[in-house]
Structure formats: C-alpha cells, structure tokens
C-alpha cells in the first residue's frame, strides 16, 4: 500500500511538473486594455444621470398638472 501511494504521489508530481513547464512556456498575457471598460462605465454613469433628470422632470410636470387640476376644480366650484 505504501509503494502504491508513493507511485501515485510520484505520478501526480510528474504531472504537476509537466503542467508547470507548459505554463512557463506559454506567452505571458498582457494586461487587458481598460479603455473600453472605462468608456462603458462613463456611458453608464451618463445614462443614469440622464434617467434621473428625466424622472425629476416628469415628476415636476405631474405635480404641475395636479396643481392646475386642483385650481380648475376650485374655479369651477366658485363659478357655481
């Protein structure tokens, strides 16, 4: 049993050594260009800002509509 475990360890260490040699021979990966990521991040921030401004503008218009409707109702009641 002891010789089997030694041969298994020896076999796995040989496999690891081979994998290490292959990895060392592989060309080093260059750092990815972050320009695209940075541009997309800025585009996302701009889109969120635009959406927030549009929502605020919509809410302002809705409040104005409610105020005008209330005023119209008040004038209508006063006219009766």
C-alpha positions in Angstrom: 0.0 0.0 0.0 2.9 2.3 0.9 4.5 1.8 -2.5 1.3 2.5 -4.3 0.8 5.8 -2.5 4.4 6.7 -3.3 3.9 5.9 -7.0 0.6 7.9 -7.0 2.4 10.9 -5.4 5.3 10.5 -7.9 2.9 10.3 -10.8 1.0 13.4 -9.7 4.2 15.3 -9.0 5.4 14.4 -12.5 2.1 15.6 -13.9 2.4 18.9 -12.0 5.9 19.4 -13.2 4.8 18.9 -16.8 1.9 21.3 -16.3 4.3 23.9 -14.8 6.7 23.5 -17.7 3.8 24.0 -20.2 2.6 27.1 -18.3 6.0 28.6 -18.2 6.4 28.2 -21.9 3.1 29.8 -22.7 3.4 33.5 -23.7 2.7 35.9 -20.8 -0.7 37.5 -21.1 -0.7 41.2 -21.4 -2.8 43.4 -19.2 -6.2 44.0 -20.9 -6.8 47.4 -22.2 -9.2 49.2 -19.8 -10.2 51.9 -22.2 -13.3 50.1 -23.4 -14.3 49.3 -19.8 -13.7 52.9 -18.7 -15.8 54.3 -21.7 -18.7 51.9 -20.9 -18.5 52.8 -17.2 -18.7 56.5 -18.1 -21.6 55.8 -20.6 -23.5 54.0 -17.8 -23.0 56.9 -15.4 -24.2 59.4 -18.1 -27.2 57.2 -18.8 -28.1 57.0 -15.1 -27.8 60.8 -14.8 -30.0 61.3 -17.8 -32.6 58.9 -16.5 -32.6 60.7 -13.1 -33.1 64.1 -14.7 -35.9 62.8 -16.9 -37.7 61.2 -13.9 -37.3 64.5 -12.0 -38.7 66.5 -14.9 -41.6 64.0 -15.3 -42.4 64.3 -11.5 -42.3 68.1 -11.8 -44.8 68.1 -14.7 -47.1 65.7 -12.9 -47.1 68.0 -9.9 -48.0 70.9 -12.1 -50.8 69.0 -13.7 -52.2 68.1 -10.3 -51.9 71.8 -9.1 -53.7 73.0 -12.3 -56.4 70.4 -12.0 -57.0 71.5 -8.3 -57.1 75.1 -9.3 -59.6 74.3 -12.2 -61.8 72.4 -9.7 -61.7 75.3 -7.3 -62.6 77.8 -10.0 -65.4 75.6 -11.3 -66.9 75.3 -7.8 -66.6 79.0 -7.3 -68.4 79.7 -10.6 -71.5 77.6 -9.5 
